Amino acid sequence: MKNKEYDSYRELIRRLINWSKGIPQPPLRVEFWISGKCNLRCRFCGSWKDNNQDKLNTKDFIRIINKSKKMGVKEFYISGGGEPFYRKDVTLKIMKKIKKVNGIGFIITNGALLTKKDINQIIKIEWDMLTISLDGPSPKEHDYLRGVDGTFEKVINNIEYISYLKERKKKSKPYVYINSVINRINYKKIPDLLVLSAKLNVNEVIFQPLFGSGTFYNNLRIKEKNLTDFKKIVLKAEKLASKYKIKTNISEYKNLDLLINSNCAGEIMCEHVKKEEGFLAIPCYEPWWHLFISFNGNAAPCGPWVSKSSENVLDSSIEEIWFGDFFNSFREKIKRKNMNGCNCCMPILFFNNRLRESLKAELQKHKK
């Protein structure tokens, strides 16, 4: 697993170096939203209320996977919009296809629809990375935030079964992440969640800030008066993560601005590159390596822009889209630091900062 992760990262750096020299590269990753529908009623997500239509069928996804591999895509990421296992038959077929063409497979799920049969299939095909949402160490937090009673128990049972089956079959895959949204309901329980994750043999815990607007955001965001308390909890969580040897990004949130200004990711990205020049001054590299395809066929560099995209995989090939006018104009827009509409990408901010440091080191080598 570590070698594959490292190789993927090095390949991404190589492609970005080529882009910096004016040599266009294919996307490294294609991300799918399989469905716009969901089985849960999360208080920080309104997609379950939308009347989304899942327009892409299994044949469409397989066609895209085949073309992607021919283009040079290495990674396939199955994520939200809604819950991918809401269309379980489609999702499992796509996962098998991705592994059949030797793609590196990622999926994020709320974990509540998985069965033991599904988990057996996932482990059998040696799926690479599985991210499961867990927003607290008990039903009190998780089921409240996810809006459906009994969800916590289902998720925990499934994570336990994954761990058991991996051990029984002597498999290292899938690498299991926990994804948790930080908010006023669960922030005090972050240390307990890390302890629980260690007991469940989870590989890594990723925390995301709450973002959005309106009533749900105001009701769930951490109040200013509680920020000092939150910082103490982060420090406690750091120590526990070290003690239990569990990987996590919780240390990022010692910088409280990343929590307070979670709706301003684009502005912060631009702030981080003020002193950079050339290719290093690009605030976000997503349009140079990441192709996002929604359940209705729309294509864009990332989720926030997919509803505004003029491109659709039912009308054009992914090659035409990737190297076409929409993506090229979007790249120019980001180069000009026009990040209006980029407001929910804190994890991407962290990754961009890491990429930039690696790119800087490589570009300096090339100058010598």
C-alpha positions as CSV (number, residue, x, y, z in Angstrom):
1,M,0.0,0.0,0.0
2,K,2.7,2.5,0.9
3,N,4.6,1.9,-2.3
4,K,1.4,2.4,-4.4
5,E,0.6,5.6,-2.5
6,Y,4.1,6.9,-2.9
7,D,4.2,5.9,-6.6
8,S,0.9,7.7,-7.3
9,Y,2.2,10.8,-5.6
10,R,5.5,10.8,-7.5
11,E,3.5,10.3,-10.7
12,L,1.4,13.3,-9.9
13,I,4.5,15.5,-9.3
14,R,5.9,14.3,-12.6
15,R,2.8,15.3,-14.5
16,L,2.6,18.7,-12.8
17,I,6.2,19.3,-13.7
18,N,5.4,18.6,-17.3
19,W,2.4,20.9,-17.1
20,S,4.7,23.6,-15.8
21,K,6.8,23.2,-18.9
22,G,3.8,23.6,-21.2
23,I,3.4,19.8,-21.9
24,P,-0.2,18.9,-21.3
25,Q,-0.9,15.7,-19.3
26,P,-3.9,13.4,-18.9
27,P,-5.7,13.4,-15.6
28,L,-4.2,11.2,-12.9
29,R,-7.5,10.7,-11.2
30,V,-11.1,10.4,-12.4
31,E,-13.8,10.8,-9.7
32,F,-17.3,9.5,-10.0
33,W,-20.5,10.5,-8.2
34,I,-22.5,7.3,-8.8
35,S,-25.7,8.6,-7.3
36,G,-27.4,11.8,-6.2
37,K,-29.6,9.9,-3.8
38,C,-28.9,8.9,-0.2
39,N,-30.2,6.6,2.5
40,L,-29.4,9.0,5.4
41,R,-30.6,12.5,6.4
42,C,-27.4,14.2,7.4
43,R,-27.9,17.6,9.2
44,F,-24.9,19.1,7.4
45,C,-25.8,18.0,3.9
46,G,-28.9,18.8,1.9
47,S,-28.3,16.6,-1.1
48,W,-30.9,14.0,0.2
49,K,-33.6,16.6,-0.2
50,D,-32.8,17.2,-3.9
51,N,-34.6,15.4,-6.7
52,N,-31.4,14.2,-8.3
53,Q,-31.6,12.0,-11.4
54,D,-28.9,9.3,-11.9
55,K,-28.4,9.5,-15.6
56,L,-25.3,7.4,-16.1
57,N,-25.7,3.7,-16.2
58,T,-23.2,0.9,-15.7
59,K,-22.2,0.8,-19.4
60,D,-21.5,4.6,-19.3
61,F,-19.2,4.2,-16.4
62,I,-17.4,1.2,-17.9
63,R,-16.9,3.1,-21.1
64,I,-15.4,6.0,-19.2
65,I,-13.1,3.7,-17.2
66,N,-11.8,2.0,-20.4
67,K,-11.2,5.4,-22.1
68,S,-9.6,6.8,-18.9
69,K,-7.1,3.9,-18.7
70,K,-6.1,4.4,-22.4
71,M,-5.6,8.1,-21.6
72,G,-3.2,7.3,-18.7
73,V,-5.5,7.7,-15.7
74,K,-4.2,5.7,-12.7
75,E,-6.7,6.4,-9.9
76,F,-10.5,6.1,-9.7
77,Y,-12.3,7.8,-6.8
78,I,-16.0,6.9,-6.1
79,S,-17.6,9.5,-3.8
80,G,-20.8,11.3,-3.0
81,G,-23.3,13.6,-4.3
82,G,-25.3,10.9,-2.6
83,E,-24.4,7.5,-1.2
84,P,-22.6,5.3,-3.8
85,F,-24.0,2.1,-2.4
86,Y,-27.5,3.5,-2.9
87,R,-26.9,2.1,-6.4
88,K,-25.1,-1.0,-5.0
89,D,-25.2,-3.2,-8.1
90,V,-23.8,-0.4,-10.2
91,T,-21.1,0.6,-7.7
92,L,-19.8,-3.0,-7.1
93,K,-19.6,-3.6,-10.9
94,I,-17.7,-0.4,-11.4
95,M,-15.3,-1.3,-8.5
96,K,-14.6,-4.7,-10.1
97,K,-14.0,-3.1,-13.4
98,I,-11.6,-0.6,-11.9
99,K,-9.5,-3.4,-10.4
100,K,-9.7,-5.5,-13.6
101,V,-8.0,-2.7,-15.5
102,N,-5.4,-2.4,-12.6
103,G,-6.7,1.0,-11.5
104,I,-6.1,2.2,-7.9
105,G,-9.5,2.4,-6.3
106,F,-10.9,4.8,-3.7
107,I,-14.4,4.9,-2.3
108,I,-16.1,7.0,0.4
109,T,-19.3,5.7,1.9
110,N,-21.5,6.3,4.9
111,G,-21.1,2.5,5.5
112,A,-24.7,1.9,6.5
113,L,-25.8,-0.1,3.4
114,L,-22.8,-2.5,3.3
115,T,-23.5,-6.2,4.0
116,K,-21.0,-8.9,4.9
117,K,-21.4,-10.2,1.3
118,D,-20.4,-6.8,-0.1
119,I,-17.4,-6.6,2.3
120,N,-16.3,-10.0,1.1
121,Q,-16.4,-8.9,-2.5
122,I,-14.5,-5.7,-1.7
123,I,-11.7,-7.6,0.0
124,K,-11.7,-10.3,-2.6
125,I,-11.0,-7.8,-5.4
126,E,-8.3,-6.2,-3.3
127,W,-9.9,-2.8,-3.4
128,D,-7.3,-0.2,-2.3
129,M,-8.9,2.4,-0.1
130,L,-12.2,2.6,1.8
131,T,-13.3,5.7,3.6
132,I,-16.2,5.4,6.0
133,S,-18.0,8.4,7.6
134,L,-18.1,8.3,11.4
135,D,-19.1,11.5,13.2
136,G,-18.7,10.4,16.8
137,P,-17.7,7.6,19.2
138,S,-21.3,6.7,20.1
139,P,-24.8,6.7,18.6
140,K,-25.6,9.9,20.5
141,E,-23.4,12.1,18.2
142,H,-23.3,10.0,15.0
143,D,-27.0,9.1,14.7
144,Y,-28.1,12.6,15.5
145,L,-25.8,14.1,12.9
146,R,-26.6,11.5,10.3
147,G,-30.4,11.8,10.9
148,V,-31.2,8.0,11.1
149,D,-31.2,6.0,14.3
150,G,-29.2,2.7,14.2
151,T,-26.7,4.0,11.7
152,F,-23.8,4.0,14.3
153,E,-24.3,0.4,15.1
154,K,-24.4,-0.7,11.4
155,V,-21.2,1.3,10.7
156,I,-19.3,-0.1,13.7
157,N,-20.3,-3.7,12.9
158,N,-19.1,-3.2,9.3
159,I,-15.8,-1.7,10.3
160,E,-15.3,-4.6,12.7
161,Y,-16.1,-7.1,10.1
162,I,-13.7,-5.5,7.6
163,S,-10.9,-5.8,10.2
164,Y,-11.8,-9.3,11.0
165,L,-11.9,-10.5,7.4
166,K,-8.7,-8.7,6.5
167,E,-7.0,-10.5,9.3
168,R,-8.5,-13.9,8.6
169,K,-7.7,-13.7,4.9
170,K,-4.3,-12.1,5.6
171,K,-5.1,-9.1,3.4
172,S,-3.7,-5.6,3.9
173,K,-6.4,-4.0,1.7
174,P,-8.5,-2.0,1.8
175,Y,-6.7,0.7,3.7
176,V,-9.5,2.0,5.9
177,Y,-10.0,5.7,6.6
178,I,-12.6,7.3,9.0
179,N,-13.9,10.6,7.7
180,S,-15.4,12.9,10.4
181,V,-17.0,16.4,10.1
182,I,-16.0,18.7,13.0
183,N,-19.0,20.5,14.5
184,R,-20.3,21.7,17.9
185,I,-22.1,18.3,18.5
186,N,-19.0,16.2,18.3
187,Y,-15.8,18.3,18.8
188,K,-15.5,17.4,22.4
189,K,-15.5,13.7,21.5
190,I,-12.7,13.9,19.0
191,P,-10.2,12.2,21.4
192,D,-12.7,9.4,22.0
193,L,-13.3,8.9,18.3
194,L,-9.5,8.5,17.8
195,V,-9.4,5.9,20.6
196,L,-12.3,4.0,19.1
197,S,-10.7,4.1,15.6
198,A,-7.6,2.6,17.1
199,K,-9.6,-0.2,18.7
200,L,-11.3,-0.8,15.3
201,N,-7.9,-1.1,13.6
202,V,-8.6,1.8,11.3
203,N,-5.6,3.0,9.4
204,E,-6.3,6.8,9.4
205,V,-8.8,9.4,10.6
206,I,-9.4,12.4,8.5
207,F,-11.2,15.4,10.0
208,Q,-13.1,18.0,7.8
209,P,-14.4,21.3,8.9
210,L,-18.1,22.1,8.6
211,F,-18.9,24.4,5.8
212,G,-22.0,25.9,4.2
213,S,-24.5,28.6,5.1
214,G,-28.0,29.0,6.5
215,T,-29.7,27.5,9.6
216,F,-27.9,24.1,9.6
217,Y,-24.5,25.8,9.5
218,N,-25.3,28.3,12.2
219,N,-26.7,25.5,14.4
220,L,-23.8,23.2,14.0
221,R,-20.7,25.4,13.8
222,I,-18.4,25.7,16.8
223,K,-19.1,29.0,18.6
224,E,-16.3,31.5,19.0
225,K,-16.5,31.2,22.8
226,N,-15.6,27.5,22.5
227,L,-12.6,27.9,20.3
228,T,-10.1,27.9,23.2
229,D,-11.6,24.7,24.4
230,F,-11.5,23.2,20.9
231,K,-7.7,24.0,20.6
232,K,-7.1,22.1,23.9
233,I,-9.0,19.1,22.5
234,V,-6.9,19.2,19.4
235,L,-3.7,19.0,21.5
236,K,-5.2,16.1,23.5
237,A,-6.1,14.3,20.3
238,E,-2.6,14.8,19.0
239,K,-1.1,13.0,22.0
240,L,-3.6,10.2,21.7
241,A,-2.9,9.7,18.0
242,S,0.7,9.4,18.8
243,K,0.1,7.0,21.7
244,Y,-2.1,4.7,19.6
245,K,0.0,5.2,16.4
246,I,-3.0,6.2,14.3
247,K,-2.5,8.6,11.4
248,T,-4.7,11.7,11.4
249,N,-4.8,15.3,10.1
250,I,-6.2,16.7,13.4
251,S,-2.9,18.8,13.9
252,E,-3.9,21.0,11.0
253,Y,-6.7,22.5,13.1
254,K,-4.3,24.0,15.6
255,N,-4.6,26.8,13.0
256,L,-8.0,27.9,14.1
257,D,-8.5,30.0,10.9
258,L,-8.9,26.8,9.0
259,L,-11.9,26.0,11.2
260,I,-13.4,29.5,11.5
261,N,-13.0,30.3,7.8
262,S,-13.9,27.0,6.4
263,N,-16.2,28.7,3.9
264,C,-13.2,30.7,2.6
265,A,-10.9,28.0,1.3
266,G,-10.3,29.8,-2.1
267,E,-9.3,33.0,-0.4
268,I,-6.9,31.1,1.9
269,M,-5.4,29.2,-1.0
270,C,-4.6,32.5,-2.7
271,E,-3.1,33.9,0.5
272,H,-0.8,30.9,0.7
273,V,0.8,31.6,-2.7
274,K,1.3,35.4,-2.4
275,K,5.1,35.0,-2.3
276,E,5.3,32.4,-5.1
277,E,5.9,32.8,-8.8
278,G,5.1,31.0,-12.0
279,F,3.6,27.5,-11.7
280,L,4.2,27.6,-7.9
281,A,1.8,30.5,-7.6
282,I,-1.2,28.5,-8.7
283,P,-3.5,28.3,-5.7
284,C,-5.1,25.0,-6.6
285,Y,-3.8,22.2,-8.8
286,E,-7.0,20.2,-9.1
287,P,-7.8,21.2,-12.7
288,W,-4.3,19.9,-13.8
289,W,-4.8,16.4,-12.5
290,H,-8.4,15.7,-11.4
291,L,-11.4,15.0,-13.6
292,F,-14.8,14.9,-11.8
293,I,-17.9,13.3,-13.3
294,S,-21.3,13.7,-11.7
295,F,-24.2,11.2,-11.7
296,N,-25.9,13.3,-14.5
297,G,-22.8,13.2,-16.7
298,N,-21.5,16.8,-16.0
299,A,-17.7,17.0,-15.9
300,A,-15.6,19.6,-14.0
301,P,-12.3,19.8,-12.0
302,C,-14.1,19.3,-8.7
303,G,-17.5,18.9,-7.0
304,P,-18.4,22.6,-6.4
305,W,-18.2,23.4,-10.1
306,V,-19.9,20.4,-11.6
307,S,-23.4,22.0,-11.6
308,K,-21.9,25.0,-13.4
309,S,-20.1,22.9,-16.1
310,S,-21.0,23.1,-19.7
311,E,-19.4,19.7,-20.4
312,N,-21.1,16.3,-20.2
313,V,-19.7,12.9,-20.8
314,L,-22.9,11.9,-22.6
315,D,-22.1,14.5,-25.3
316,S,-18.3,14.5,-25.5
317,S,-15.4,12.1,-24.8
318,I,-13.4,12.7,-21.6
319,E,-10.4,13.4,-23.8
320,E,-12.2,16.2,-25.6
321,I,-13.4,17.6,-22.2
322,W,-10.1,17.4,-20.5
323,F,-8.1,19.1,-23.2
324,G,-11.0,21.3,-24.4
325,D,-12.1,24.9,-23.9
326,F,-13.9,24.6,-20.6
327,F,-11.0,23.0,-18.7
328,N,-8.4,25.2,-20.4
329,S,-10.3,28.4,-19.5
330,F,-10.8,27.1,-16.0
331,R,-7.1,26.5,-15.6
332,E,-6.4,30.1,-16.8
333,K,-9.0,31.3,-14.3
334,I,-7.2,29.6,-11.4
335,K,-3.9,30.9,-12.6
336,R,-5.3,34.4,-12.3
337,K,-6.3,33.5,-8.7
338,N,-10.0,33.9,-9.5
339,M,-11.2,31.5,-6.8
340,N,-14.8,32.8,-6.6
341,G,-17.0,29.8,-5.8
342,C,-14.2,27.7,-4.3
343,N,-15.4,27.7,-0.8
344,C,-15.4,24.2,0.6
345,C,-12.0,22.6,0.0
346,M,-10.0,22.6,3.2
347,P,-8.6,19.1,2.7
348,I,-7.6,20.1,-0.8
349,L,-5.9,23.1,0.6
350,F,-3.8,20.9,2.8
351,F,-2.9,18.6,-0.1
352,N,-2.1,21.6,-2.4
353,N,0.3,22.9,0.2
354,R,2.1,19.6,0.3
355,L,2.2,19.4,-3.5
356,R,3.6,22.8,-3.8
357,E,6.5,22.1,-1.4
358,S,7.3,18.9,-3.4
359,L,7.0,20.8,-6.7
360,K,9.3,23.5,-5.4
361,A,12.0,21.0,-4.5
362,E,11.7,19.2,-7.9
363,L,11.8,22.5,-9.9
364,Q,14.9,23.6,-8.0
365,K,16.6,20.3,-8.9
366,H,15.8,20.9,-12.6
367,K,17.4,24.3,-12.5
368,K,20.7,22.9,-11.3
